[in-house]
Amino acid sequence: MKSRSPQGVHYETLAASASHHIDLQTGAVIPAIQPSTTFARDEQYNLINPAHGYARDKSPTYLIAEQVLADLENAAECRLFSSGMAAIASVIQALGSGGHVLVPDSFYWGVFSWLKSYSASSGLKVSTYANADSASLASVLDELKQAGDSPGLVWVETPSNPFLYVTDIAEAAQNAHAAGAMLCVDSTAATPVLTRPLDLGADLVVHSATKYLNGHGDALVGAVLTNGDNSLWQSVAEQRAMAGSVPGSLEAWLLTRGLRTLFLRVRQCCSNTLAIAEWLEQQSMVDKVNYPGLSTHQHHAIARQQMQGGFGGLLSFELKADKVATLKFVGALRLIVSATSLGGTETLIEHRASVEPPETGVPENQLRLAVGIEQVDDLIEDFQQAFDTTFGT
Ligand SMILES: Cc1ncc(COP(=O)(O)O)c(C=O)c1O
């Protein structure tokens, strides 16, 4: 992965300076929030600024965050949405009625669950392949082609929730393109700090910008990015302008603010997570740790090749315990907060089996950890006291 952007400076610099969006009228270094939903016309009925007529289409505040994010992902285009789910829904809905999407058999439950209800009402066809398994992806695509039922889109989430599978994006892109499909990557957990899917051949990238990109747990935002003028993108952009699933100006501004520290936060999350993963692996009450940074992880080799400078801030681990003892362990934590989500500054732990149905196969002794930027010794001490209290270790 290249460290310098086509603009000549490093990607860290583009993020830290929010791509130099200095307000030329005031000289302000930090961009202002523009809350106006509408923009005036002059005596000749021309828009005073031709770029802006109504904020559902474009707003100066979204445009700044979209530009910074596009620069970081090496994308030509970016559109913000009101949430990660709204961004994802816009891509899937762009397939149109009678569309067909090929998804992994294990990924973020929210998308899986929405696809189930949306496909029932819309006629969208959903097929599955074994997550992060290129041979399975190729053979399912082949079978569908033989049956004259090729999908328009292949979906990848890497690293994936909550097992942290890592997909080889370049290989997935080759397989998808050979079958005439496009590839969309949910890169929420990787962020452009670690992986830039468009450079690896993906056609579209989506983010729950609610997570690392904003990074402070205080704004719900989504994003879709592309570097080509493909048909799905045209529909995504058109639907965003017309159906208007846009974020508020404050949320877009908070995203730009968060992006300024993205590299520092993600790198601290990565180093904390690796230290915790290695420590957890040594604990007598831990059965298994899922983290692509561990040499024991089944996708460590591709993670090393594809993820630059770290393996992300998410891990999951399984205790040698039943559901009751697993929940008791979570309840014994003092510093680590028991809550859903990821990508903030504080560490969150979640018992996914309590929120997902049994069909997703998440074990009842599994906990997902979204590591923050705290001093890692404090997090490990919190785990140690919870092990002692719960299991008398
Ligand atoms: C990988 C991934 N994609 C998408 C989403 C949905 O994002 P949002 O909560 O912003 O709608 C999430 C939320 O947890 C997620 O983890």
PDBQT file of the ligand as one rigid body, heavy atoms in Angstrom, charges set to zero:
ROOT
HETATM    1  C1  LIG A 401     -19.077  -3.767   9.752  1.00  0.00    +0.000 C 
HETATM    2  C2  LIG A 401     -20.271  -2.886   9.965  1.00  0.00    +0.000 A 
HETATM    3  N1  LIG A 401     -20.908  -2.387   8.892  1.00  0.00    +0.000 NA
HETATM    4  C3  LIG A 401     -21.991  -1.594   9.026  1.00  0.00    +0.000 A 
HETATM    5  C4  LIG A 401     -22.500  -1.271  10.263  1.00  0.00    +0.000 A 
HETATM    6  C5  LIG A 401     -23.730  -0.396  10.365  1.00  0.00    +0.000 C 
HETATM    7  O1  LIG A 401     -23.356   0.908  10.675  1.00  0.00    +0.000 OA
HETATM    8  P1  LIG A 401     -24.307   1.972  11.408  1.00  0.00    +0.000 P 
HETATM    9  O2  LIG A 401     -24.478   1.500  12.822  1.00  0.00    +0.000 OA
HETATM   10  O3  LIG A 401     -23.547   3.255  11.279  1.00  0.00    +0.000 OA
HETATM   11  O4  LIG A 401     -25.599   1.991  10.677  1.00  0.00    +0.000 OA
HETATM   12  C6  LIG A 401     -21.866  -1.761  11.408  1.00  0.00    +0.000 A 
HETATM   13  C7  LIG A 401     -22.416  -1.438  12.750  1.00  0.00    +0.000 C 
HETATM   14  O5  LIG A 401     -22.005  -1.990  13.752  1.00  0.00    +0.000 OA
HETATM   15  C8  LIG A 401     -20.732  -2.593  11.258  1.00  0.00    +0.000 A 
HETATM   16  O6  LIG A 401     -20.079  -3.100  12.327  1.00  0.00    +0.000 OA
ENDROOT
TORSDOF 0
